[in-house]
Amino acid sequence: MKQKSEPATHGRPSPARTAGPILRVEDLSLYFRASVGIVRAVERVSFELERGRSLTIVGESGCGKTSLARAILRLLPRNIDTYRGRVFLNGTDVMKLSDERFRQDIRWKQMSLVSQAAMNSLNPVVKVGQQVAEPLLLDHHMSKEKAFTRAREVFQTVGIPSDFLNRYAFELSGGMRQRTILAMALVTSPSLVILDEPTSALDVLTQANIMNTLKGIKQELGLSFVLITHDIATSSELADEVLCMYAGQLVEHSKAERFYREPLHPYARKLMASVPTLRVDKKPEFITGQPPSLLNPPTGCRFAARCDKRFDRCQEEPPLFQHGDETVKCWLYENA
Amino acid sequence: MQEILTRLGRHSLLRGASLLLTVLIAIYLTVVIANWGGAMDDARRAQIRFDVTQQIYANPEYFQLPQSELQRLVDERSEAQIRIEGLDRPFIERSLRYTRNAITLNLGRSEHIMGDTGSRMVRNILLDRLPSTLLLIATAELLLFFLALFGALFLSRRYGSFLDRLTIGLAPTSAAPAWFYGLFLILIFAAVLRVLPWGGMTEAPPPRDTLGYALSLLRHLILPVSAVIIGAIFSSIYSWRTFFLMYSSEDYVELAKAKGLSSRAIERRYILRPTMPPILTSFLLMLITMWMGAIVLETVFNWPGIGRLYYQAIQVYDTPIIVGVVVIFGYLLAVTVFLLDFMYAALDPRVRLSMGGGRR
């Protein structure tokens, strides 16, 4: 509750602010109402993220990655059916806060979002500098002058010339736009930044550039990142931990070293095997079949139908097993 | 800032010039059509000849002159008169001269219609009537714009509610023109309830004090303005609400929400601002048809504006007045387009950039 009384200080987040993990998610579920039924986009996901570390959430399209991020940020569409669970940010259960408190105390103060910078993530008729400084000017926390000085600072941090503050979004290239959005996310010095596919609309060179910038920022500012991506190769640059999702559920949560070398869950293994590599001579594999519909997911393990290691137990839904430091949702690790 | 102003200035000049050219061409065409491609001038020449012949043959002084001498006199005098009126020049030159006269409203005397002040000069008649039309249409359109804007914003927040569905259901009512609703309004409020006047701009005779005059004017404005609003509001709200809904699902709106902006700030800066250009465009189209609609609307409400003047002029074939009204309508359209174009540029930086040419 300490952060509540602390109106945007914009200093660096001191690691000692609160003991314990920066983010703890418990049993978070998000279901949507659709014309054909209930879509279980996120189902009972739990994980923890230590301060200063970065977590990558991987999985194929439609597995609930983005919905998970939306659920943490409370950015919900109209057709919500179920939204429950607990999200502790710096030790506070933010799910208990009212919408207004959440808006004033959490959004951009403690947690910010870098969305995919497609053409329209920036307001076309407002100068980008204004948009970047905007969170600082909210509720008159800061004078206009100071806010723009700060905006100039973050523009430098992310590698944009500061005279770009006076431009409009349509005058920037895709990479510059992505950097602008990144600058926007950093301007209030939040302790957690959620990046939702920040590089997927960009070319490979720009992707690498942005990733390097992110790495630099992470080291320099000691932020915690949650990076959502389907681009497994690029994500390895930034990850300390990896959370793999399949059909709305968490299937594996591992340290990055482990996940990128030898993941535990059969799905994660298949996923890694599908990534082409440069140095090792191997043929990229593919996963047969389709992911199950989230409207009416199968009972038992959801990956069973596509899994080549399935056995009788797979008809029941596996719990999360602890395997060393890793967590995995697969019967193979029941006795490990 | 200075550069923006320079660019805006240059843009306005260019825009103004191109609009002026459009108006010129339109007026030229009107002049040619009103002249039946020169046939009217031929008729006028024949008329002059006929009048002169009549004059000379009826003049007792010339009774003694021989036939050939009379004929010479007729020729001489008709030629003189034709030259005075410039009818001896080629048609292309004549039409340009008429166009110049038309754009300066230098249209001489009306053929039948007399102005409210008793003047028969076309320019005076037109300029006497113009303010009434401007007052009526501007009041109605401004009210309509803001009502529809706030109605649309309100409904976009209540997507799918009863009010929303009701508005969508009522949108087809805008297919009927304003005067159609005007007839019903007159029937209800003037004929049956007898609370509002049937038509006209003020009571007759007009009240002498300013306050009384203003109140009387206001009372007479209620019905025609309501007719305009009823005739357009539902479809405007419907289409603008759809614009708002479309623009509020943009990614930047979501990002603004994630930034912790209040819903009012989001609505103002992230929904209203980017949506204004398409809304202005649709409003512009509506306004253009409205100027035309003034003709019947003013006739129904007996409103002494140029619309009704046009109607009267057509009934009695008063060509100078007809040309004059067309010219005024041309100017009104050009000014409308110019103003909205200017606002468009002020609202949308992308337009601002493309119009001035070059980067800042």
Interface residues (C-beta under 8 A of the other chain):
Chain A: L73 L75 R78 R103 Q104 I106 R107 W108 K109 S112 L113 S115 Q116 A118 N120 S121 L122 N123 P124 V125 V126 E134 P135 L138 Y168 F170 E171 I181 M184
Chain B: Y159 E250 D251 Y252 E254 L255 A256 K257 A258 K259 G260 L261 S262 A265 R269 Y270 R273 P274 L347 D348 P349 R350 L353
